[in-house]
């Protein structure tokens, strides 16, 4: 992920930003008055504010009305629209903590979401999410994951959420060769030495892992994800497959999540919301381009066809429509 370079704002710029946040807070409060919420104004304001501006709106709303705007949004909105707006309003680390907690409660349906989040985030972002999780839920993320899983799946998930990978670009080619062979032996049979595969996937830097995965493909004539698919009949293999896909190319992974969410019988709104809300300020443009290349249809058009109402208007706003 590219590093954003930000210049220090001047006192005048800070004052202008604060004034804008106060105006937005007042406009949102007005949208909540009367018999029905003015959802159009909510979308128009929040759908066009960046993460810093949204946090300023939250602070300003609290200051003016002595009320958390998140609680107000929960009471004023409903359904998928409310969930999308609520998650959009959270700071990224707090949002990731909420998504992981929901995934833990979902049981085996949510394990891939936990893997996705911790494998896509940078080491610093994972650490921030773990802190946010503790602040919000008063337990560590590791203990909650461990309490809801068993066996190799528990080892993998606890290892991933507790990992603080090295974030540099150095590669050890000899290690890549050795560990490509170890991975091959680990997953060759269903009763392989999974502890070694778990150790490699949960501790190595992403750069080193990419070198190992490339070496695996060169030496064994197939990608490790294809090999894992042959065994992906249980939660552990599915989670391991997701981890490797997210580390290898998270944008392609997200394109697949969007495609699955939209093409299945009955749209997967949770998956759709998660990708749009978490990637809108990062790499959603690239994911949209990949979606078009893969499906010959624009993501916005597919979203507009599959969902409706204010939820549709809000997601299309975040998609840049």
Secondary structure, 3 states (H helix, E strand, C coil): CCCCCCCCCCHHHHHHHHHHHHHHHHHHHHHCCCCCCCHHHHHHHHCCCCHHHHHHHHHHHHHHHCCCHHHHHHHHCCHHHHHHHHHHHCCHHHHHHHHHHHHHHCHHHCHHHHHHHHHHCCHHHHHHHHHHHHHHHCCCHHHHHHHCCCHHHHHHHHHHHCCCCCCCCCCCHHHHHHHHHHHHHHHHCCCCCHHHHHHHHHHCCHHHHHHHHHHHHHHHCCCHHHHHHHHCCCHHHHHHHHHHHHHHHHHHHHHHHHHHHHHCCCCCHHHHHHHHHHHCCCCHHHHHHHHHHHHCCCHHHHHHHHCCHHHHHHHHHHCCC
